[in-house]
Amino acid sequence: MFVDFDGTIAVDDTTDLILERFADPAWREIEADWVAGKIGSRECLARQIDLVRASPEALDALADEAAFDPAFPAFVTYCQIHDIPVTVISDGLDRVAQTVLARAGVDVPVLANHLEWRGGDRWRLAFPYAVADCRSRAGHCKCVALTQTPYAMHMLIGDGRSDFCAAEGADLVLAKGKLAEHCRNAGLPHIPFADFAEVHTVVAEWIESPRRRPRAARPPEIPVHAPTPA
């Protein structure tokens, strides 16, 4: 099971919180270029992090303030009890995700862009999970995580643009926000959700189904959205 971080586990986009508080306002111009498709998220994030001026203590303090979905820790515990591996995959910042998850009492692998302290108040971003031929030019190509991890089933839970490509290769997609909109527009089967209380319900019903199939798991009030037959 692969879970996005910003906007999915974390209530807000934590990278935006950092930029809003600590970066030169020019970060918004870079963001506009990314939204317009002129640059990929890798270039966008690298240039934006170069504009951040914050001590490690100040940055970590902001991460300590970031709100997370209160139902997520119980959901992870449930998955662990049932031997379902959970991996956080993020096109955001590893230091922030790890700080928030530690505060939530959650111990799971985190695959994200690596935030490096350069001394003083300067930072740079490394991309250990980028690939040269990523069609979305992402800092973290989530498609690779899905295709190269030997899970029996690849479930994706996410909310944003960094999840679009990965959703096409997942066996089951739980989506909200821009990811849900993308799935609807692209005709990708998915289960909409609002929070991890609903995700917990979907996964629990799937686990308890005698045939353990995703389509047997959907509760009536959270239907799977699929393409309309021609």
N, C-alpha and C positions, 0 to 999 in steps of 0.2 A: 504494500500500500504506500502510495506516494502522496504527500500532503504539502501544498504550497504554504508559505509562511505569511508574507505581507498581505493583509486584507482577508486572510483565511484563518490562520491561527491568531495572528495579531489583528486587532480590530482595525487599525489604520495601517497605511503604508509607512513603515518605520524609516525607510530611506528618505521619504518626503519630509518626515518630522525633523530629521537631522538637517536636511538642506534648508528647510524653512528657518531653523534656529541658528545654524552655524555657517551657512554658505553665503558667498557673494550673490546678490540678486541675479547675476548673469546666469545662474543655474536654470532659471525659468526659460531663457531663450534656448538653451540646449534641450530642455524638455520639449519645447515646442517643435524643434526639429525632429525629435524622436516620434512624437505624436503624429507628425506629418509624414512619417516614413522616410525622411531624408537620411537618417542614421539609425543604426541598430542600438539595442540596449547596452551592448558592450561599450561602444564608443561613448554613448550618452552617460553611462555611469562613471566611466573612467574620467571623463572631463568634469563631471559634476563633483566627484570626490576630491579632485584637485583644488576645487574652490572652497572646501571645508576648512575652517580654522577652529579647532576645539581640542582641548586637552583630553587625554584618555579618561580622566575622572569625569569631565563634563559630559563626554559622549556616553559613558557607561551610566551616568545618572539619568540621562534622557531615556536610555533603554530600560532602566529600572522603573520608569514612569509609564512605559507603553502598556496599554491595556491589551489583554488577550481574552479569547473566548473562554469563559469560565467552565464550559463543559468539555474542553479539550483534554485536560488531565485525566478525567474519568474515562473518556473514550479510549485514550492510549492504554490505560490500565486494563480495560475490557479486552482490547486487542491482544495485549500481552498474555492475559490469562488464556486466551484461545489460540495462542501461538501464531498470531498474525503479525508479521514484521511491519513496523511503521518507519518510514524514512521521510524526513523533511527535505524537500527540494525547492530551492529558492534562487531567484535571480537577484536577490538582495544581498545583504551583508551578513557574513557568518558570525562576526563578533556580537552583533545585535541579536540575531536569532538565538544564539547560545545563551546569552544573558537572560532573555525573556523566558526561554524554556527552563533554565535553571531555577528561575524565580517561581515558575509554575510547578516545579517538582517533576519535570518530564525529562527522562534520559533516553533519547533516541538519536540515531545518526542524523547529522545535518550536512547536506551538500549545498554549498552556497559560494558566492564570490568571496574571496579572502581579503578582508580589510587589514592593511598593514600600517602600523604607526611608524612614521618617519622621524620621530623626535619632535619635541616642542608641541605645536598645535597642527602639524601637517600629517596628511594621510595619503595613501595611494591604494588602488584596488588591483588585485591580481585575479585571474580568471582560470582556476584549475579545471573547470568543467566546460570550458569553451571548446568548440570544434571549428576548424577552418571553413567547412562547407555548410555550416548552420544556415538554413534558408531564412531564418528570422534575425540573423546576426546578433544573437543573444549572448550575454555574458555567460550564462549557464544554459547549455543546450539540454533541456529536460528530456527530449526524445531519446538521447543516449542512455540516460538513467533507466528509462522504461525498457529499452530494447536490450540492454546489456546486463540487467539484473535478473537472475534466474528464479523469479517468483513463478508459482503455478498460475497466478492471476495478477494482472496489473491493473490496480484500481487507482484512479487519479482524483484527488479532491483539490479544487482550486477556484480562483475567482478572476484571474486577470489575463492580460495579453501574453505573459510568459508561459501560460499553460495551453495556448491555442494549438500549437503543433503537436504537443504531447497528447492532447485529447484525441487526436486522430488515430493514435496507436494504442490507446488504452482499451482494456476489456470492459471496463465500467468507469463512467465519469460521473462524479457528483460536482455540480457547478452552481455558482452564484455570480452575481455581478456581470462583468464584461465577458467572462467565460461562458456563462449561461446564454447570454445574448449571441455570442459567436456560435455556440452549438445550435441554437435555434436557426440562425441564418444559414449555417452550413449544412443543416440537416443531420447533425450528429446526435445519436441517441445519448441521453443524459438524464440524470435525476437532479432536479433543482433542490437546493437546500438553503436555509437561512442561517443555521448555526450548527454546532457540533452535537447539540441535543438531537436534532433531526438526523444528522449523519449517524449517530449512535443507533437510532431506531432502524435505519436502513440496514446497517451492517449486522445488527443483532438479528433481524428477521432473516437476513441471508444466511447467517451462521446456523440458525435454528431450523432452516428449511431442510427437509430430508434430502433434497437433491442438491443443496448448496449452489443454486444458480442465481445470478444477479437478478434475472427477471422474476424469480419467485420471491425476491426480497422486498419489492417495492410496496410500501403502504399505500392504501387507496388515496390518501390525501397528498402524496408526493409521487405522482405518476412519472414514469419514464417518458421523455419526449423523444419521439422518433420521426424520421422523415415520413411525409404523407405518401402512401403508395400511388404510383402513377395510374 
